[in-house]
Amino acid sequence: MKEIIQRVDKIADLMKSFSNKDKLAILCFLWNEEKNVSEIMTCSTISQSQISQYLWKMKLEWLLESEKKWKEVFYKISDNKILELISAMKIIFNDK
């Protein structure tokens, strides 16, 4: 029973990130490839500083990982389960 509760807690935490429209937009934008902050800004109307805060929080939540390449930091989704979940949402909501 304890294992089930831990799994449910983990899923609930993930769903919290998906309930924030800006975080969800960033995750969807990163669905098929890694991107830097400038590229992520093209999918949103929020400021660069707000995007940076979301990226930092999503790294702490283990949703994203980052890699520094030259002077830029690139972000990508950290877990295939998240990619599968986004894929399922795209199918359900008919977004190709």
Backbone bond lengths (Angstrom), bond angles and torsions (degrees), N, CA, C in turn:
res aa  C-N    CA-C-N  psi(-1)  N-CA   C-N-CA  omega(-1)  CA-C   N-CA-C  phi
1 M - - - 1.454 - - 1.524 111.05 -
2 K 1.325 116.35 -40.18 1.465 120.59 -179.69 1.534 110.81 -60.89
3 E 1.328 116.39 -38.29 1.469 121.44 179.02 1.528 111.48 -63.98
4 I 1.313 116.28 -39.24 1.470 120.93 178.90 1.523 109.80 -65.37
5 I 1.312 116.85 -43.28 1.475 121.12 179.76 1.526 110.33 -62.37
6 Q 1.332 117.26 -41.84 1.464 120.60 178.31 1.526 110.62 -63.23
7 R 1.324 117.36 -40.87 1.462 121.53 179.26 1.535 110.66 -65.01
8 V 1.318 115.82 -42.81 1.467 120.75 178.50 1.524 110.33 -63.01
9 D 1.319 117.12 -41.76 1.468 121.08 177.61 1.527 110.98 -59.68
10 K 1.320 116.54 -43.04 1.460 121.13 -180.00 1.526 110.92 -63.98
11 I 1.329 116.23 -42.77 1.470 120.47 178.93 1.528 110.21 -65.19
12 A 1.328 117.28 -42.00 1.471 121.23 179.48 1.529 110.62 -61.62
13 D 1.327 117.05 -41.12 1.468 120.57 177.54 1.523 110.72 -62.52
14 L 1.317 117.05 -41.95 1.464 120.93 178.16 1.531 110.66 -62.84
15 M 1.322 116.40 -42.85 1.463 120.30 -179.37 1.528 111.77 -64.65
16 K 1.326 117.55 -29.45 1.467 120.11 176.14 1.520 110.37 -60.52
17 S 1.321 117.24 -41.32 1.459 120.51 178.28 1.525 110.91 -66.44
18 F 1.319 116.71 -37.29 1.457 120.44 179.64 1.526 111.79 -72.19
19 S 1.330 117.60 -19.25 1.467 119.90 -179.83 1.527 112.40 -81.20
20 N 1.327 117.54 -13.32 1.459 121.06 176.34 1.525 107.96 -89.73
21 K 1.334 116.97 117.32 1.472 119.93 -172.62 1.529 112.74 -61.47
22 D 1.316 118.53 -34.18 1.458 120.36 179.95 1.531 111.41 -71.40
23 K 1.329 116.17 -42.54 1.464 119.72 176.95 1.531 110.39 -63.62
24 L 1.326 116.08 -42.00 1.459 120.14 179.54 1.530 110.45 -63.06
25 A 1.328 117.15 -41.30 1.468 120.50 177.86 1.525 110.75 -61.29
26 I 1.319 116.73 -42.07 1.467 120.38 178.94 1.521 110.30 -64.07
27 L 1.328 117.37 -45.21 1.467 120.63 179.06 1.530 111.05 -61.26
28 C 1.327 116.39 -43.44 1.468 119.42 178.66 1.526 111.42 -64.22
29 F 1.317 116.18 -37.57 1.466 120.19 179.98 1.526 111.18 -68.79
30 L 1.318 116.62 -30.70 1.466 121.24 179.29 1.532 112.22 -88.83
31 W 1.312 117.18 2.47 1.454 122.68 -173.70 1.527 113.46 -53.63
32 N 1.322 118.29 -43.43 1.464 118.80 -173.02 1.526 114.99 -108.14
33 E 1.330 118.08 -7.94 1.467 118.49 177.64 1.525 110.97 -166.71
34 E 1.314 114.87 159.32 1.460 119.84 178.17 1.521 110.08 -75.22
35 K 1.338 114.41 150.82 1.462 120.17 -178.71 1.524 109.51 -145.88
36 N 1.343 115.00 159.18 1.462 119.92 175.51 1.530 109.27 -95.11
37 V 1.318 116.79 176.46 1.467 121.19 -176.34 1.531 111.61 -59.92
38 S 1.314 117.32 -41.61 1.473 120.25 -179.84 1.524 111.19 -60.27
39 E 1.317 116.39 -41.79 1.466 119.99 178.88 1.525 111.15 -68.66
40 I 1.324 116.86 -37.76 1.459 121.00 179.23 1.528 110.27 -65.85
41 M 1.317 117.10 -33.85 1.470 121.05 179.37 1.524 111.85 -59.70
42 T 1.314 118.18 -27.27 1.469 120.66 -178.33 1.531 112.45 -68.29
43 C 1.342 117.68 -17.20 1.465 120.12 -178.73 1.522 112.66 -98.15
44 S 1.312 117.08 3.73 1.460 119.48 -173.07 1.526 111.48 -142.43
45 T 1.305 114.81 160.32 1.460 120.59 176.09 1.525 111.15 -102.35
46 I 1.316 117.64 3.57 1.458 119.97 -179.43 1.527 110.41 -86.00
47 S 1.308 114.94 163.35 1.461 121.18 -174.52 1.528 111.83 -72.48
48 Q 1.319 114.75 162.90 1.464 120.67 178.32 1.532 110.73 -61.45
49 S 1.331 115.98 -40.70 1.468 118.24 -179.21 1.521 111.32 -65.09
50 Q 1.333 117.37 -38.21 1.468 120.43 178.35 1.529 110.72 -67.20
51 I 1.326 116.65 -41.03 1.469 120.41 176.76 1.524 109.86 -60.98
52 S 1.314 116.45 -44.46 1.466 120.30 179.18 1.523 111.14 -60.34
53 Q 1.334 117.40 -39.13 1.466 121.01 177.72 1.528 110.88 -64.89
54 Y 1.333 115.98 -44.51 1.469 119.53 177.84 1.525 110.99 -61.25
55 L 1.321 116.98 -43.67 1.466 120.33 179.75 1.524 110.68 -61.28
56 W 1.321 116.37 -43.32 1.462 121.01 178.72 1.532 110.32 -60.88
57 K 1.353 116.55 -46.33 1.460 120.32 179.96 1.528 111.18 -63.62
58 M 1.323 116.49 -40.64 1.466 119.40 -178.82 1.528 111.55 -69.12
59 K 1.333 117.12 -28.37 1.467 119.21 172.74 1.528 109.97 -67.67
60 L 1.324 117.23 -41.70 1.468 121.06 178.21 1.529 111.27 -64.04
61 E 1.328 116.22 -30.83 1.465 121.56 179.74 1.531 111.85 -85.74
62 W 1.310 117.36 3.99 1.466 124.35 179.37 1.527 112.83 65.03
63 L 1.340 117.94 24.30 1.458 121.32 176.68 1.522 110.83 -85.42
64 L 1.322 115.55 -32.64 1.462 121.28 -176.59 1.516 110.65 -125.75
65 E 1.313 113.93 158.05 1.462 120.61 168.41 1.518 106.39 -131.05
66 S 1.306 115.51 159.74 1.460 119.52 -176.99 1.518 110.33 -131.36
67 E 1.324 113.06 158.58 1.456 120.33 177.62 1.524 108.02 -144.06
68 K 1.304 115.71 129.19 1.460 120.59 178.61 1.521 108.71 -86.07
69 K 1.337 114.59 125.96 1.457 121.73 177.45 1.524 107.06 -126.83
70 W 1.286 115.12 114.15 1.448 121.76 -174.48 1.517 108.88 58.69
71 K 1.329 117.81 -118.33 1.467 120.44 -178.23 1.522 112.79 -99.99
72 E 1.319 116.94 0.94 1.457 120.13 -174.99 1.528 110.93 -114.84
73 V 1.325 114.71 153.41 1.449 121.76 175.91 1.529 107.58 -108.29
74 F 1.320 115.55 129.01 1.456 121.62 179.03 1.522 109.11 -109.10
75 Y 1.328 115.04 139.79 1.450 122.02 -177.09 1.520 109.80 -114.11
76 K 1.341 114.81 146.21 1.462 120.14 174.35 1.519 108.41 -148.52
77 I 1.309 114.76 160.82 1.455 121.19 179.05 1.524 108.55 -69.15
78 S 1.309 115.77 135.98 1.462 120.45 -169.98 1.526 114.95 -87.95
79 D 1.318 117.78 -16.74 1.461 119.61 -171.38 1.530 110.01 -136.59
80 N 1.320 116.06 132.95 1.469 120.57 178.81 1.524 112.60 -61.11
81 K 1.328 117.49 -26.52 1.466 120.04 178.07 1.524 110.65 -63.70
82 I 1.320 116.56 -36.31 1.465 120.69 177.79 1.527 109.42 -67.85
83 L 1.325 116.95 -41.30 1.461 120.83 176.96 1.527 110.73 -60.96
84 E 1.323 117.02 -42.06 1.466 121.19 178.72 1.518 111.19 -65.08
85 L 1.310 116.66 -38.69 1.459 120.62 178.85 1.530 110.84 -65.32
86 I 1.311 117.07 -43.54 1.468 120.57 177.33 1.526 110.36 -64.55
87 S 1.317 116.99 -40.97 1.470 120.79 176.63 1.526 111.03 -59.00
88 A 1.326 115.85 -43.75 1.466 119.91 178.85 1.524 111.01 -63.36
89 M 1.331 117.58 -40.59 1.463 120.35 178.27 1.517 110.76 -64.36
90 K 1.332 116.99 -39.02 1.463 120.45 178.68 1.530 110.24 -62.05
91 I 1.332 117.01 -40.08 1.466 120.87 178.75 1.524 109.84 -68.11
92 I 1.320 116.43 -47.84 1.472 120.66 -177.73 1.526 111.06 -60.45
93 F 1.325 116.79 -41.97 1.459 120.32 -176.69 1.527 112.29 -96.36
94 N 1.328 115.88 12.43 1.466 122.81 172.94 1.512 113.19 57.23
95 D 1.333 116.91 43.51 1.462 122.18 178.79 1.523 108.50 -109.06
96 K 1.302 116.37 107.96 1.459 120.37 -177.01 1.452 109.04 -89.79
